[in-house]
Amino acid sequence: MMRLHQVKQYLDTKAKKKVDPHYIEVPDKPWRVVLRYNESVYDVDYSNSVSDPSGGIDWEVCFEPPLKSSIGVWAGYRGTGLAISKSLHRKKGTTLSFSTTGAKYGASIRLRGFDIDEVTINSTVYAGDKFVHEESETQLAAPVSIASLYLNGYYVFNGRRYSQAAAYNQSVIQRRSAGSLLVGATWYMSALDFSDDRNSGMILLSNHVGRVKLHQANVGIGYGYNWVPLRGLVVNAMAMPTVSFYNRVKAYMYDCNYELEALDGEIDDYGQWNPETHTWANGKTHKPLYPDVNNTDWHDKVDSWENGSETDYSMLRLNVDLRLGIAYNWSNYFVGLQAQFNNFTFKKDQCKVNLFDAYGRVSFGVRL
């Protein structure tokens, strides 16, 4: 207990020593408990091209889940704490986060995962000199699992007079308007898994890709400003263009007992499928899809299996980190409104992925 008390004293002294009290107030009560209500958006645009001797298909799948409403709690000491939020919608996932802030730095980590089966498909089919474009909203036979890991850190040059935390976690209170240049770094990972046998058609259209893991590292420089129109109220805006210097895409390849081929006339009797040897009764591995596609039991016959992986690296990409925060403090209570928008892009050969990750949050907290 004595050691813990010494650590707390050190954190308290350090928090007050690093700031100008005319601009930033460090509250005497260090503990905070915050209730949060979130509305978040996570859109994924996944496109690919498939060619064959007679033409090809350009297609794009858009995973656009509705706004996810969630409620959670944040608890911590000074600028460091843990948060957990649970979706108010069925099967929409859970978000865990950890954050820490000081006078000149801030860092956070966020984990999120959910499933979705409602998608919008845009396709253009080429056959010789002719092409047909179609757009449709559909429900996949099996949900796609999406998970993401977001790590972010920043450094504030004018940390004595400007606090990013004043508007976003209220560990301190901004008393006068001030701004600062910031440098930041982000590590982003996302995984899309649609390898369920029932989604084998999508696997075939993806050039036999069944899972994708995306890794991206970004660095950038931006500017943030805290406007204090009246005592206790702060309005923050921050914009940081970033450059992704590391883009790694790992695609897990899958084979399937069907293939995208239509045959005219008679078709061989393929018989029963043997999942152990990956062959039909006639000794072949792939059966043309279209003779069976209209049968109601087609999905029951599908079998897919992982067949290696491919890793590729893409060129530099431009992304952006935008944030808006408003907070009001009175007595030992505070309320806040925060929003953040991130955009991440990836490219591997004919495969392109564009992710939009944004949230809006309302919070109410108390200092203890």
C-alpha positions in Angstrom: 0.0 0.0 0.0 2.9 2.4 0.7 4.4 1.6 -2.7 1.0 2.3 -4.3 0.7 5.6 -2.5 4.2 6.6 -3.7 3.3 5.8 -7.3 0.1 7.9 -7.0 2.1 10.8 -5.5 4.6 10.6 -8.4 1.8 10.6 -11.0 0.0 13.5 -9.3 3.2 15.6 -9.1 4.2 14.8 -12.7 0.7 15.7 -14.0 0.8 19.2 -12.3 4.4 19.9 -13.0 4.3 19.6 -16.8 1.5 22.1 -17.5 1.0 25.9 -17.3 -1.8 26.3 -14.6 -3.0 29.5 -16.4 -4.0 27.3 -19.3 -4.6 23.8 -17.9 -6.1 22.9 -14.6 -5.3 19.5 -13.1 -8.2 18.5 -10.8 -7.4 17.5 -7.2 -9.6 14.4 -7.5 -7.7 11.9 -9.7 -10.2 9.1 -10.1 -12.9 9.2 -12.8 -15.8 7.0 -13.7 -17.5 7.7 -17.0 -20.7 6.3 -18.6 -20.6 6.3 -22.4 -23.1 6.0 -25.2 -21.6 5.3 -28.6 -22.8 5.3 -32.2 -20.2 3.7 -34.5 -19.8 3.0 -38.2 -17.5 0.4 -39.7 -17.8 0.1 -43.5 -15.7 -2.2 -45.7 -15.6 -2.0 -49.5 -14.0 -5.1 -50.9 -13.5 -5.4 -54.7 -12.0 -7.9 -57.0 -11.7 -8.9 -60.7 -12.1 -12.3 -62.2 -11.2 -13.1 -65.8 -11.8 -16.1 -68.0 -11.3 -16.8 -71.8 -14.8 -15.5 -72.6 -14.7 -12.3 -70.5 -14.7 -11.5 -66.8 -16.3 -10.0 -63.8 -15.5 -6.8 -61.9 -17.4 -6.8 -58.6 -17.5 -5.0 -55.3 -19.0 -6.1 -52.0 -19.9 -3.4 -49.5 -20.3 -4.3 -45.9 -22.3 -1.5 -44.4 -23.7 -2.4 -41.1 -26.2 0.0 -39.6 -25.1 2.4 -36.9 -24.0 0.3 -34.0 -25.4 1.7 -30.7 -23.5 0.6 -27.6 -23.3 1.6 -24.0 -20.2 1.2 -21.8 -18.1 2.4 -18.9 -14.6 3.9 -18.6 -12.8 4.0 -15.3 -9.3 5.2 -14.5 -6.8 7.3 -12.6 -5.6 10.6 -14.0 -5.2 10.0 -17.7 -5.0 6.2 -17.7 -8.0 3.9 -17.8 -9.9 1.0 -19.3 -13.2 0.9 -21.1 -15.7 -1.7 -22.3 -18.8 -1.2 -24.3 -21.4 -3.7 -25.3 -23.6 -3.4 -28.4 -27.3 -2.8 -27.9 -28.0 -4.8 -31.0 -28.0 -8.6 -31.3 -24.8 -10.1 -32.7 -23.1 -6.7 -33.2 -20.0 -7.3 -31.1 -18.0 -5.9 -28.2 -15.4 -3.2 -28.0 -12.5 -3.1 -25.5 -10.1 -0.1 -25.2 -7.2 1.1 -23.1 -6.0 4.7 -23.1 -3.4 6.8 -21.4 -2.6 10.5 -21.7 -0.1 12.9 -20.3 0.9 16.5 -20.9 2.8 15.8 -24.0 1.6 12.4 -25.1 -1.4 10.2 -25.6 -1.9 6.5 -26.5 -4.8 4.2 -27.0 -5.6 0.7 -28.1 -9.0 -0.5 -29.3 -10.3 -4.1 -30.0 -13.5 -4.7 -31.9 -15.2 -7.7 -33.5 -18.6 -8.4 -35.0 -20.4 -10.5 -37.7 -22.5 -9.3 -40.6 -24.4 -11.0 -43.4 -26.2 -8.1 -45.1 -24.2 -6.8 -48.1 -24.5 -4.7 -51.2 -23.0 -6.2 -54.4 -22.0 -4.2 -57.5 -21.0 -6.3 -60.4 -20.0 -5.7 -64.1 -20.0 -8.8 -66.3 -18.0 -8.7 -69.5 -18.7 -11.1 -72.4 -16.8 -10.0 -75.5 -17.8 -6.4 -76.4 -20.9 -6.5 -74.2 -21.1 -5.8 -70.4 -23.9 -5.8 -67.9 -23.9 -3.9 -64.6 -26.0 -4.9 -61.7 -26.4 -3.7 -58.1 -28.2 -5.6 -55.5 -28.6 -5.9 -51.7 -28.5 -9.4 -50.5 -27.9 -11.6 -47.4 -25.0 -14.0 -47.4 -25.6 -17.6 -46.7 -23.2 -17.3 -43.8 -22.1 -14.2 -41.9 -18.7 -12.6 -42.5 -16.6 -12.1 -39.3 -14.8 -8.8 -39.1 -12.3 -7.9 -36.3 -10.0 -4.9 -35.9 -7.1 -3.8 -33.7 -6.3 0.0 -33.6 -3.3 1.4 -31.8 -2.7 5.1 -31.8 -0.1 7.4 -30.2 0.6 11.1 -30.5 3.1 13.7 -29.2 2.0 17.3 -28.4 4.6 20.1 -29.0 2.8 22.7 -26.9 1.8 20.3 -24.1 2.2 23.0 -21.4 -0.7 25.0 -22.7 -2.7 22.7 -25.0 -4.3 19.4 -23.9 -5.9 16.9 -26.3 -7.2 15.0 -23.2 -9.2 18.0 -22.0 -11.8 17.4 -24.7 -11.6 13.6 -25.0 -11.2 12.0 -21.6 -11.4 15.1 -19.3 -8.4 14.1 -17.2 -7.6 17.8 -17.1 -9.5 21.1 -17.8 -8.6 23.6 -20.4 -8.9 27.1 -19.0 -7.7 29.2 -21.9 -7.8 28.7 -25.7 -4.6 27.2 -27.2 -3.4 25.1 -30.0 -0.5 22.9 -30.9 1.2 20.9 -33.7 1.0 17.1 -33.1 2.8 14.1 -34.6 1.1 10.8 -34.5 1.5 7.1 -35.4 -1.1 4.4 -36.0 -0.9 0.7 -36.3 -4.0 -0.8 -37.7 -4.9 -4.5 -38.2 -8.1 -5.9 -39.6 -9.3 -9.4 -40.5 -12.1 -10.4 -42.8 -13.2 -14.1 -42.7 -15.8 -15.4 -45.2 -14.4 -18.9 -45.5 -17.6 -20.7 -44.4 -18.5 -23.4 -46.9 -21.9 -21.6 -47.5 -20.0 -18.6 -48.9 -18.0 -20.7 -51.5 -19.5 -18.7 -54.3 -17.9 -15.5 -52.9 -14.6 -17.4 -52.4 -14.6 -18.4 -56.1 -15.3 -14.8 -57.1 -12.4 -13.6 -54.9 -9.9 -15.7 -56.9 -10.1 -18.4 -54.2 -9.4 -15.9 -51.3 -11.4 -17.0 -48.2 -9.7 -14.8 -45.5 -7.8 -11.6 -45.6 -5.6 -10.0 -42.9 -4.6 -6.4 -43.4 -1.8 -4.6 -41.6 -1.0 -0.9 -41.9 1.4 1.5 -40.2 0.8 5.3 -40.5 2.7 8.4 -39.5 1.5 11.9 -39.8 1.6 15.5 -38.6 -1.4 17.6 -37.8 -2.8 20.5 -35.7 -5.2 20.6 -32.8 -6.9 23.6 -31.2 -8.9 24.0 -28.0 -11.3 26.9 -28.0 -12.6 28.0 -24.6 -15.6 30.4 -25.1 -16.6 30.3 -21.4 -15.3 28.8 -18.1 -15.6 25.0 -18.1 -16.4 24.6 -21.8 -13.9 23.5 -24.4 -14.3 22.7 -28.1 -11.5 20.8 -29.8 -10.8 20.1 -33.5 -7.9 18.1 -34.7 -6.9 17.1 -38.3 -3.9 14.9 -39.1 -3.1 13.7 -42.6 -1.1 10.5 -42.5 1.1 8.4 -44.8 1.0 4.6 -44.6 4.6 3.5 -45.1 3.8 -0.2 -44.4 0.9 -2.0 -46.1 0.8 -5.8 -45.7 -2.0 -7.9 -47.1 -2.1 -11.6 -46.3 -4.6 -13.6 -48.3 -5.5 -17.1 -47.2 -6.3 -19.2 -50.3 -9.1 -21.8 -50.4 -10.0 -24.5 -52.8 -13.5 -25.8 -53.4 -15.2 -28.9 -54.8 -17.0 -26.6 -57.3 -15.7 -24.3 -60.0 -17.2 -21.3 -61.9 -17.9 -23.1 -65.1 -21.1 -23.8 -67.0 -21.2 -26.8 -69.4 -23.7 -27.3 -72.2 -25.3 -30.7 -72.8 -24.7 -33.8 -70.8 -22.5 -33.7 -67.7 -20.7 -36.6 -66.1 -22.1 -38.4 -63.1 -19.8 -37.0 -60.4 -21.4 -39.1 -57.7 -20.7 -38.6 -54.0 -18.1 -36.2 -52.7 -15.3 -37.5 -50.4 -14.1 -34.8 -48.1 -11.0 -36.8 -47.0 -9.5 -37.3 -50.5 -11.0 -34.0 -51.9 -12.5 -35.9 -54.9 -15.8 -36.8 -56.3 -16.7 -40.4 -57.0 -15.5 -40.0 -60.6 -12.0 -39.0 -59.4 -12.3 -35.3 -60.2 -11.8 -32.5 -57.6 -13.9 -29.7 -59.2 -17.5 -30.0 -60.4 -19.0 -27.3 -62.7 -21.2 -25.1 -60.5 -24.0 -24.1 -62.7 -25.7 -27.5 -63.3 -26.3 -27.6 -59.5 -26.7 -24.0 -58.6 -30.6 -24.1 -58.8 -30.8 -27.2 -56.6 -32.1 -26.6 -53.1 -29.5 -28.9 -51.6 -26.5 -27.3 -53.4 -25.2 -25.7 -50.2 -25.1 -29.0 -48.5 -22.7 -30.4 -51.1 -20.2 -27.6 -50.9 -16.8 -28.2 -49.3 -13.9 -25.8 -49.1 -10.5 -26.1 -47.5 -7.5 -23.8 -46.9 -4.8 -24.2 -49.5 -1.9 -22.0 -48.5 -1.6 -18.2 -48.3 -0.1 -15.3 -50.2 1.5 -12.1 -48.7 1.9 -8.9 -50.6 3.0 -5.3 -49.9 1.5 -2.3 -51.5 2.8 1.2 -52.1 2.4 4.3 -49.9 -1.1 5.4 -49.1 -2.6 8.7 -47.9 -5.1 8.4 -45.0 -6.6 10.9 -42.6 -7.4 11.1 -38.8 -10.1 13.7 -38.0 -11.4 14.4 -34.5 -13.9 16.7 -32.9 -14.5 17.0 -29.1 -16.6 19.1 -26.8 -16.6 18.9 -23.0 -18.2 20.9 -20.2 -17.0 20.7 -16.6 -18.7 21.8 -13.4 -18.0 21.0 -9.8 -16.8 17.3 -9.9 -18.9 16.4 -12.9 -18.4 16.7 -16.7 -20.2 15.8 -19.9 -18.6 15.3 -23.3 -19.3 14.8 -27.0 -16.6 13.3 -29.2 -16.3 12.1 -32.8 -13.5 10.5 -34.7 -13.1 9.4 -38.4 -10.4 7.2 -39.8 -9.9 5.9 -43.4 -7.6 3.0 -44.3 -7.0 1.7 -47.8 -5.2 -1.4 -49.1 -4.5 -2.9 -52.5 -3.2 -6.3 -53.6 -3.2 -7.0 -57.4 -6.8 -6.8 -58.5 -8.1 -6.9 -54.9 -8.8 -3.6 -53.2 -10.1 -2.9 -49.7 -11.3 0.4 -48.3 -12.2 0.7 -44.7 -14.1 3.6 -43.0 -14.0 3.6 -39.2 -15.8 6.3 -37.3 -17.7 6.9 -34.1 -19.7 9.5 -32.2 -19.8 9.3 -28.4 -21.7 11.0 -25.6 -20.3 10.7 -22.0 -21.1 11.7 -18.5 -18.6 11.3 -15.7 -17.7 12.1 -12.1 -14.4 12.7 -10.4 -13.7 10.8 -7.2 
